[in-house]
């Protein structure tokens, strides 16, 4: 590969003080060394500068294919969206790449897209459902053995259809993000420490590990929306503020998985959260990637109530869910845009306006200081006006810092649910496909081309899929009610505290005139 010319697909900002080479989309480079490792290549740009760049960010100059990324790549350019144009992060500096399942209009979910930066297609549950034997499952021709511990139970309760509830709740803390390096300091990355409450044994995971886990979960669970990860970051990913915000978003992802009755018990998640041995980690990784119980095959593990479901009622419920998701999608995106707008205004115009007021009062105080009178009342007035100017400067600083306390935490919840609801159209399509197959079988039976016993089995298996969907919809609404209640309470409490601070500062300034 050495000496071959490649063209940059995306911008990449090399970290200062490292051997990384900044490249610009469209730029042509000459590869000098491909065996650097970790998904990095060495090359020379047209200005004669030499350095390392992510192999996933370039393609052969003569219109070649994308190259697959390596598992151990530290680059965060492994997004799966068709459009990889840089987006501004609402709460951190630097360029951001959208995370699959967390960004993009809901109307585009499931549509064909182009190649991502590591040659992967955007995940589509319906396609996976078909490829992994959706029709075979419904027709009863899938032959995959299921262990007892892999079975997932669904129950009918007074509050509706539910997954088997979590009997021993646990949490997993994401803490102590730490910058580490490899390749004798050429490559840096951030490691996060995960500690489950059920064993208090700490494991170290990087963003790429989370990314791999997310892909496994999406592949395995056709009817469960997987919570999104933080957006991918190209530059500025070692800044303290960004690292802490990413940790908070990873914590939100982990919390969502821990609270899910199915995800919290699944083997790949347990392996991710608890494995401390490198050999066992690699063995578990290979096992997860060869898992047969993925996509439609996963339905074999489901154990649902025997009661037959009314297909008309099911279609009404799914239509109601579809309308709700569509409405929530628009509202969440609107509120996210408002959060971004308010953050910018707090840190820009609002801050400047209050500091401008402060400057004006300070100027008046300076003018009054020219009076060298020994009269205490006049001197005290001058000092009070000076304090008033300082007070408005401090209020400007409060505005600048405030979004970290109210808009950013609310934005993190919105980010989580934007990713979750973006998965629902695909999930509903999977379910719709199963009902369509059932109707086809009913027609075959009416034409005496299918045995009644066969049709009964088809109906049973489509009922199982419907039970799973209803259980997931129920879980979604339960979690949504809890999460948004907490998010709104926190937002309003922080708003109240914010304005109380302003009132307190103004009252302190007022007392200076006494």
C-alpha positions as CSV (number, residue, x, y, z in Angstrom):
1,X,0.0,0.0,0.0
2,X,3.0,2.3,0.6
3,X,3.2,4.9,-2.2
4,X,-0.5,4.7,-3.1
5,X,-2.4,7.9,-3.2
6,X,-5.6,8.3,-1.2
7,X,-8.2,11.0,-0.9
8,X,-9.6,12.3,2.4
9,X,-13.3,11.7,2.9
10,X,-13.6,13.9,6.0
11,X,-11.8,16.6,7.9
12,X,-9.6,15.4,10.7
13,X,-7.9,17.7,13.3
14,X,-4.7,16.1,14.6
15,X,-4.1,16.5,18.4
16,X,-1.4,19.1,19.1
17,X,1.9,17.7,20.3
18,X,1.3,14.3,18.8
19,X,2.3,12.6,15.5
20,X,-1.2,13.1,14.1
21,X,-1.6,14.9,10.7
22,X,-4.5,17.2,10.2
23,X,-6.3,16.5,6.9
24,X,-9.1,18.2,5.0
25,X,-11.9,16.5,3.0
26,X,-10.9,16.2,-0.6
27,X,-7.2,16.4,0.1
28,X,-4.9,13.9,-1.7
29,X,-2.2,12.1,0.4
30,X,0.5,9.6,-0.3
31,X,0.5,6.6,2.0
32,X,4.1,5.9,3.3
33,X,3.3,3.2,5.9
34,X,0.2,1.2,6.5
35,X,1.4,-1.1,9.3
36,X,1.3,1.5,12.0
37,X,-1.5,-0.4,13.7
38,X,-4.7,0.6,15.6
39,X,-6.4,1.6,12.3
40,X,-3.9,4.4,11.6
41,X,-1.8,5.0,8.5
42,X,1.2,7.3,8.0
43,X,1.2,9.5,5.0
44,X,2.5,12.7,3.4
45,X,0.2,15.6,2.3
46,X,0.8,17.8,-0.7
47,X,2.6,20.3,1.4
48,X,5.2,17.7,2.3
49,X,4.0,17.3,5.9
50,X,4.2,13.7,7.3
51,X,2.0,12.3,10.0
52,X,-0.6,9.7,11.1
53,X,-4.2,9.8,10.1
54,X,-7.2,7.4,10.5
55,X,-7.4,4.9,7.7
56,X,-11.1,5.1,7.9
57,X,-11.1,8.7,6.8
58,X,-9.6,8.1,3.4
59,X,-10.4,6.1,0.2
60,X,-8.3,5.1,-2.8
61,X,-7.8,8.2,-5.0
62,X,-8.8,6.3,-8.1
63,X,-12.3,5.6,-6.8
64,X,-11.5,2.5,-4.7
65,X,-13.6,0.9,-2.0
66,X,-13.7,1.8,1.7
67,X,-11.5,-0.3,3.9
68,X,-12.8,-2.0,7.0
69,X,-11.9,-0.6,10.3
70,X,-10.0,-2.7,12.8
71,X,-11.5,-3.7,16.2
72,X,-8.7,-2.0,18.0
73,X,-9.0,1.3,16.2
74,X,-9.0,4.3,18.5
75,X,-10.5,6.6,16.0
76,X,-14.0,7.8,16.7
77,X,-14.7,8.2,13.0
78,X,-16.6,4.9,12.9
79,X,-20.0,6.4,12.5
80,X,-22.7,4.6,10.5
81,X,-24.6,7.6,9.0
82,X,-24.6,8.3,5.3
83,X,-24.1,11.9,5.8
84,X,-20.9,12.6,7.8
85,X,-20.9,16.4,7.7
86,X,-19.7,18.0,10.9
87,X,-22.4,19.2,13.3
88,X,-21.8,21.7,16.1
89,X,-22.2,20.2,19.5
90,X,-24.7,22.0,21.7
91,X,-22.6,21.7,24.8
92,X,-19.0,21.1,23.8
93,X,-16.5,22.5,21.4
94,X,-15.0,20.6,18.5
95,X,-16.5,18.8,15.6
96,X,-19.1,16.0,16.2
97,X,-20.2,13.0,14.1
98,X,-23.8,11.8,14.5
99,X,-24.2,8.5,16.2
100,X,-26.3,6.0,14.4
101,X,-29.8,5.8,16.0
102,X,-29.4,9.1,17.8
103,X,-29.5,11.7,15.1
104,X,-31.5,12.4,12.0
105,X,-35.1,12.8,11.0
106,X,-37.4,10.0,12.0
107,X,-38.7,9.9,8.4
108,X,-35.3,8.8,7.1
109,X,-34.9,5.8,9.5
110,X,-34.6,2.6,7.6
111,X,-33.9,4.1,4.2
112,X,-30.9,3.0,2.2
113,X,-27.8,5.1,2.9
114,X,-24.2,5.3,1.7
115,X,-21.2,3.8,3.2
116,X,-20.0,5.1,6.6
117,X,-16.5,5.8,7.6
118,X,-15.7,2.2,8.3
119,X,-17.7,0.7,5.4
120,X,-20.8,-0.2,7.5
121,X,-24.4,0.5,6.4
122,X,-26.8,2.3,8.6
123,X,-28.5,-0.4,10.8
124,X,-32.0,-1.4,9.7
125,X,-33.9,-3.8,11.9
126,X,-36.4,-4.8,9.2
127,X,-33.6,-5.8,6.8
128,X,-31.9,-7.8,9.6
129,X,-35.3,-9.4,10.4
130,X,-35.7,-10.7,6.9
131,X,-32.0,-11.7,6.5
132,X,-32.0,-13.5,9.8
133,X,-35.0,-15.6,9.0
134,X,-38.1,-13.6,9.9
135,X,-40.3,-15.6,7.7
136,X,-38.6,-18.8,8.8
137,X,-39.5,-18.0,12.4
138,X,-43.1,-17.3,11.6
139,X,-43.4,-20.5,9.5
140,X,-41.6,-22.5,12.2
141,X,-38.7,-23.7,10.2
142,X,-35.9,-22.1,12.3
143,X,-33.8,-24.7,14.0
144,X,-31.8,-23.0,16.8
145,X,-31.5,-24.5,20.3
146,X,-32.3,-22.3,23.2
147,X,-30.9,-22.7,26.7
148,X,-33.2,-22.2,29.7
149,X,-31.1,-19.2,30.8
150,X,-31.7,-17.5,27.4
151,X,-35.5,-17.7,27.7
152,X,-37.3,-14.4,28.1
153,X,-40.7,-14.3,29.7
154,X,-43.6,-11.9,29.0
155,X,-46.5,-11.6,31.4
156,X,-50.0,-10.1,31.2
157,X,-50.8,-8.0,34.3
158,X,-53.4,-5.5,35.4
159,X,-51.2,-2.7,34.0
160,X,-50.8,-4.4,30.7
161,X,-48.3,-6.6,28.9
162,X,-44.9,-6.5,30.5
163,X,-41.5,-8.0,30.3
164,X,-40.5,-10.3,33.2
165,X,-39.7,-7.6,35.9
166,X,-36.2,-7.1,37.3
167,X,-36.2,-8.8,40.7
168,X,-32.7,-7.6,41.8
169,X,-32.2,-4.1,40.5
170,X,-28.7,-2.8,40.1
171,X,-26.8,0.2,38.8
172,X,-23.5,0.6,37.1
173,X,-21.4,3.8,37.7
174,X,-19.4,5.4,34.9
175,X,-16.6,7.4,36.5
176,X,-12.9,8.5,36.5
177,X,-12.4,9.1,32.8
178,X,-8.6,9.1,32.3
179,X,-6.4,9.9,29.3
180,X,-4.1,7.0,28.4
181,X,-1.8,6.3,25.5
182,X,-0.5,3.5,23.2
183,X,2.1,3.1,20.5
184,X,4.8,4.9,22.7
185,X,2.6,7.9,23.0
186,X,1.6,8.2,19.4
187,X,-2.0,7.4,20.1
188,X,-4.1,8.6,23.0
189,X,-7.6,7.6,24.2
190,X,-9.9,8.1,27.1
191,X,-10.7,5.1,29.4
192,X,-13.8,5.1,31.6
193,X,-14.2,3.1,34.7
194,X,-17.4,1.1,35.1
195,X,-18.4,-0.4,38.5
196,X,-21.6,-2.5,38.8
197,X,-23.3,-2.3,42.2
198,X,-23.8,-6.0,42.5
199,X,-20.1,-6.8,42.7
200,X,-18.2,-3.5,43.0
201,X,-15.5,-4.7,40.7
202,X,-14.2,-2.0,38.4
203,X,-13.6,-2.5,34.6
204,X,-12.0,-0.1,32.2
205,X,-13.8,0.6,28.9
206,X,-13.2,3.0,26.0
207,X,-15.6,4.6,23.7
208,X,-14.9,2.1,20.9
209,X,-15.9,-0.7,23.4
210,X,-19.3,1.0,23.9
211,X,-19.6,1.4,20.2
212,X,-19.1,-2.3,19.7
213,X,-21.6,-3.2,22.4
214,X,-24.2,-0.9,20.8
215,X,-23.8,-2.6,17.5
216,X,-24.2,-6.1,19.1
217,X,-27.4,-4.9,21.0
218,X,-29.0,-3.4,17.8
219,X,-28.2,-6.6,15.9
220,X,-29.7,-8.9,18.6
221,X,-32.9,-7.1,19.6
222,X,-35.3,-6.5,16.7
223,X,-38.1,-5.1,18.9
224,X,-36.1,-3.1,21.5
225,X,-34.9,0.4,20.8
226,X,-31.3,0.6,22.0
227,X,-30.5,3.9,23.8
228,X,-28.0,6.0,21.9
229,X,-24.3,6.7,22.7
230,X,-22.9,10.2,22.8
231,X,-22.1,11.7,19.4
232,X,-18.8,10.8,17.9
233,X,-16.1,13.5,18.3
234,X,-13.3,14.2,15.9
235,X,-11.4,17.1,17.5
236,X,-11.4,18.5,21.1
237,X,-12.1,15.1,22.5
238,X,-9.5,15.5,25.3
239,X,-10.9,18.7,26.6
240,X,-11.9,18.4,30.3
241,X,-15.4,19.8,29.7
242,X,-16.1,17.5,26.8
243,X,-14.8,14.4,28.6
244,X,-17.1,15.1,31.6
245,X,-20.1,15.7,29.4
246,X,-19.4,12.5,27.5
247,X,-19.1,10.6,30.8
248,X,-22.6,11.9,31.8
249,X,-24.1,10.8,28.5
250,X,-22.4,7.4,28.8
251,X,-23.9,7.1,32.3
252,X,-27.4,7.9,30.8
253,X,-26.9,5.1,28.3
254,X,-25.7,2.6,31.0
255,X,-28.7,3.6,33.3
256,X,-31.1,3.0,30.5
257,X,-29.7,-0.5,29.9
258,X,-29.6,-1.4,33.6
259,X,-33.3,-0.5,34.0
260,X,-34.4,-2.5,31.0
261,X,-35.8,-6.0,32.0
262,X,-34.3,-7.6,28.9
263,X,-31.1,-5.7,28.1
264,X,-30.0,-5.7,31.8
265,X,-29.9,-9.5,31.7
266,X,-28.5,-10.2,28.3
267,X,-25.1,-12.0,28.1
268,X,-23.2,-9.5,26.0
269,X,-24.1,-6.6,28.3
270,X,-23.1,-8.7,31.4
271,X,-19.8,-9.6,29.7
272,X,-19.1,-5.9,28.8
273,X,-19.9,-4.8,32.4
274,X,-18.0,-7.5,34.3
275,X,-15.1,-9.0,32.3
276,X,-11.7,-8.0,33.7
277,X,-9.6,-10.7,32.0
278,X,-8.2,-9.9,28.5
279,X,-8.4,-13.5,27.2
280,X,-12.0,-14.0,28.5
281,X,-12.9,-10.6,27.0
282,X,-11.7,-11.6,23.5
283,X,-13.5,-15.0,23.8
284,X,-16.7,-13.3,24.9
285,X,-16.4,-10.8,22.1
286,X,-16.1,-13.6,19.5
287,X,-19.0,-15.5,21.1
288,X,-21.2,-12.4,20.9
289,X,-20.3,-11.8,17.2
290,X,-21.2,-15.4,16.4
291,X,-24.5,-15.4,18.4
292,X,-27.2,-17.2,16.5
293,X,-30.0,-15.8,18.6
294,X,-30.1,-12.4,16.8
295,X,-32.7,-10.6,14.8
296,X,-35.8,-12.8,14.1
297,X,-34.1,-15.8,15.6
298,X,-34.2,-14.0,19.0
299,X,-38.0,-14.5,19.0
300,X,-37.4,-18.2,19.7
301,X,-36.4,-17.2,23.2
302,X,-39.6,-15.4,24.0
303,X,-42.1,-17.1,26.3
304,X,-45.5,-15.3,26.0
305,X,-49.0,-15.8,27.5
306,X,-51.2,-18.4,25.8
307,X,-54.1,-16.1,25.2
308,X,-54.7,-15.3,21.6
309,X,-54.5,-11.7,20.6
310,X,-57.1,-9.8,18.5
311,X,-55.2,-8.7,15.4
312,X,-57.5,-5.6,15.0
313,X,-56.8,-4.5,18.5
314,X,-53.0,-5.0,18.0
315,X,-53.1,-2.9,14.9
316,X,-55.0,-0.1,16.8
317,X,-52.3,-0.2,19.5
318,X,-49.4,0.0,17.1
319,X,-51.1,2.8,15.2
320,X,-51.5,4.7,18.4
321,X,-47.9,4.1,19.3
322,X,-46.8,5.3,15.8
323,X,-48.7,8.6,16.2
324,X,-47.4,9.1,19.7
325,X,-43.8,8.5,18.5
326,X,-44.2,10.9,15.6
327,X,-45.5,13.7,17.8
328,X,-42.9,13.1,20.4
329,X,-40.1,13.1,17.8
330,X,-41.1,16.6,16.6
331,X,-41.5,17.9,20.2
332,X,-38.1,16.5,21.3
333,X,-36.3,18.0,18.3
334,X,-37.9,21.4,18.9
335,X,-37.0,21.4,22.5
336,X,-33.4,20.3,21.7
337,X,-33.1,23.2,19.2
338,X,-34.4,25.5,22.0
339,X,-31.8,24.1,24.4
340,X,-29.0,24.8,21.8
341,X,-30.4,28.3,21.2
342,X,-30.7,29.2,24.9
343,X,-27.2,27.8,25.6
344,X,-25.7,30.0,22.9
345,X,-27.7,33.1,24.1
346,X,-26.7,32.5,27.7
347,X,-23.1,32.3,26.8
348,X,-23.2,35.1,24.3
349,X,-25.8,37.9,24.1
350,X,-27.3,37.5,27.6
351,X,-23.8,37.5,29.2
352,X,-22.7,40.5,27.1
353,X,-25.9,42.5,27.8
354,X,-25.5,42.2,31.6
355,X,-21.8,43.0,31.4
356,X,-22.6,46.0,29.2
357,X,-24.9,47.2,32.0
358,X,-22.2,46.6,34.5
359,X,-19.7,48.6,32.4
360,X,-22.2,51.5,32.3
361,X,-22.6,51.6,36.0
362,X,-18.9,51.2,36.5
363,X,-18.2,54.2,34.3
364,X,-20.6,56.3,36.4
365,X,-18.8,55.2,39.5
366,X,-15.4,56.1,38.0
367,X,-16.8,59.5,37.1
368,X,-18.0,60.0,40.7
369,X,-14.6,59.1,42.0
370,X,-13.2,62.3,40.6
371,X,-15.0,64.0,43.5
372,X,-12.3,64.1,46.2
373,X,-14.7,65.3,48.8
374,X,-14.4,63.9,52.3
375,X,-18.2,63.7,52.7
376,X,-18.9,60.1,53.7
377,X,-22.4,60.1,52.1
378,X,-21.0,61.0,48.7
379,X,-18.1,58.6,49.0
380,X,-20.4,55.8,50.1
381,X,-22.6,56.5,47.0
382,X,-19.6,56.2,44.7
383,X,-18.7,52.8,46.3
384,X,-22.3,51.6,46.0
385,X,-22.4,52.4,42.3
386,X,-19.1,50.6,41.8
387,X,-20.5,47.5,43.6
388,X,-23.6,47.7,41.4
389,X,-21.5,47.6,38.3
390,X,-19.6,44.6,39.6
391,X,-22.9,42.9,40.5
392,X,-24.1,43.1,36.9
393,X,-20.7,41.7,35.7
394,X,-21.2,38.7,38.1
395,X,-24.8,38.2,36.8
396,X,-23.3,38.0,33.3
397,X,-21.0,35.2,34.5
398,X,-24.0,33.4,36.1
399,X,-25.7,33.4,32.7
400,X,-22.6,32.0,31.1
401,X,-22.4,29.1,33.5
402,X,-26.1,28.4,33.9
403,X,-26.7,26.1,30.9
404,X,-24.4,23.4,32.4
405,X,-26.9,23.2,35.3
406,X,-30.2,23.2,33.5
407,X,-30.2,23.1,29.7
408,X,-27.4,20.6,29.4
409,X,-28.8,17.9,31.7
410,X,-32.2,18.4,30.1
411,X,-30.5,18.1,26.7
412,X,-28.9,14.8,27.7
413,X,-32.4,13.3,28.4
414,X,-33.7,14.7,25.1
415,X,-30.6,13.1,23.3
416,X,-31.4,9.8,24.9
417,X,-35.0,9.8,23.9
418,X,-34.3,11.1,20.4
419,X,-32.2,8.0,19.8
420,X,-34.8,5.7,21.3
421,X,-37.8,7.0,19.4
422,X,-35.8,7.0,16.1
423,X,-35.7,3.2,16.4
424,X,-39.4,2.8,16.7
425,X,-40.4,3.1,13.0
426,X,-38.1,0.2,12.1
427,X,-39.5,-1.8,15.1
428,X,-43.1,-1.2,14.0
429,X,-42.1,-2.2,10.5
430,X,-40.8,-5.5,11.8
431,X,-44.1,-6.2,13.6
432,X,-46.1,-5.1,10.5
433,X,-44.2,-7.5,8.4
434,X,-45.1,-10.4,10.7
435,X,-48.8,-9.5,10.6
436,X,-48.6,-9.3,6.8
437,X,-47.1,-12.8,6.7
438,X,-49.8,-14.1,8.9
439,X,-52.5,-12.7,6.5
440,X,-50.7,-14.4,3.6
441,X,-50.9,-17.7,5.5
442,X,-54.6,-17.2,6.3
443,X,-55.2,-16.8,2.6
444,X,-53.3,-20.0,1.9
445,X,-55.4,-21.8,4.5
446,X,-58.6,-20.5,3.0
447,X,-57.4,-21.8,-0.4
448,X,-56.7,-25.2,1.2
449,X,-52.9,-24.7,0.6
450,X,-52.0,-24.7,4.2
451,X,-53.1,-27.0,7.0
452,X,-55.2,-25.5,9.8
453,X,-52.7,-26.7,12.4
454,X,-49.9,-24.9,10.5
455,X,-52.0,-21.7,10.5
456,X,-52.5,-22.0,14.2
457,X,-48.8,-22.2,14.8
458,X,-48.2,-19.2,12.5
459,X,-50.8,-17.2,14.5
460,X,-49.2,-18.2,17.8
461,X,-45.8,-17.0,16.6
462,X,-47.1,-13.7,15.4
463,X,-48.8,-13.3,18.7
464,X,-45.5,-13.8,20.5
465,X,-44.0,-11.0,18.4
466,X,-47.0,-8.8,19.2
467,X,-46.7,-9.6,22.9
468,X,-43.0,-8.5,22.8
469,X,-43.9,-5.3,21.0
470,X,-46.6,-4.5,23.6
471,X,-44.3,-5.2,26.4
472,X,-41.7,-2.9,25.0
473,X,-44.2,-0.1,24.4
474,X,-45.3,-0.4,28.0
475,X,-41.7,-0.3,29.2
476,X,-41.0,2.8,27.0
477,X,-44.0,4.7,28.5
478,X,-43.1,3.8,32.0
479,X,-39.5,4.9,31.7
480,X,-40.5,8.0,29.8
481,X,-42.8,9.1,32.6
482,X,-40.0,8.7,35.2
483,X,-37.2,10.3,33.2
484,X,-39.1,13.4,32.0
485,X,-40.5,14.0,35.5
486,X,-37.0,13.9,37.0
487,X,-35.6,16.0,34.1
488,X,-38.3,18.7,34.4
489,X,-38.0,18.8,38.2
490,X,-34.2,19.3,38.0
491,X,-34.6,21.9,35.3
492,X,-37.1,24.0,37.2
493,X,-35.1,23.7,40.5
494,X,-32.0,24.9,38.8
495,X,-33.9,27.8,37.2
496,X,-35.3,28.8,40.6
497,X,-31.9,28.6,42.2
498,X,-30.4,30.7,39.3
499,X,-32.9,33.5,39.6
500,X,-32.6,33.4,43.4
501,X,-28.9,34.0,43.0
502,X,-29.6,37.0,40.9
503,X,-32.1,38.4,43.4
504,X,-29.6,37.9,46.2
505,X,-26.9,39.7,44.4
506,X,-29.2,42.6,43.5
507,X,-30.4,42.8,47.2
508,X,-26.8,42.9,48.3
509,X,-26.1,45.8,45.9
510,X,-29.2,47.6,47.1
511,X,-28.1,47.4,50.8
512,X,-24.9,49.3,49.8
513,X,-27.1,52.4,49.4
514,X,-28.3,52.2,53.0
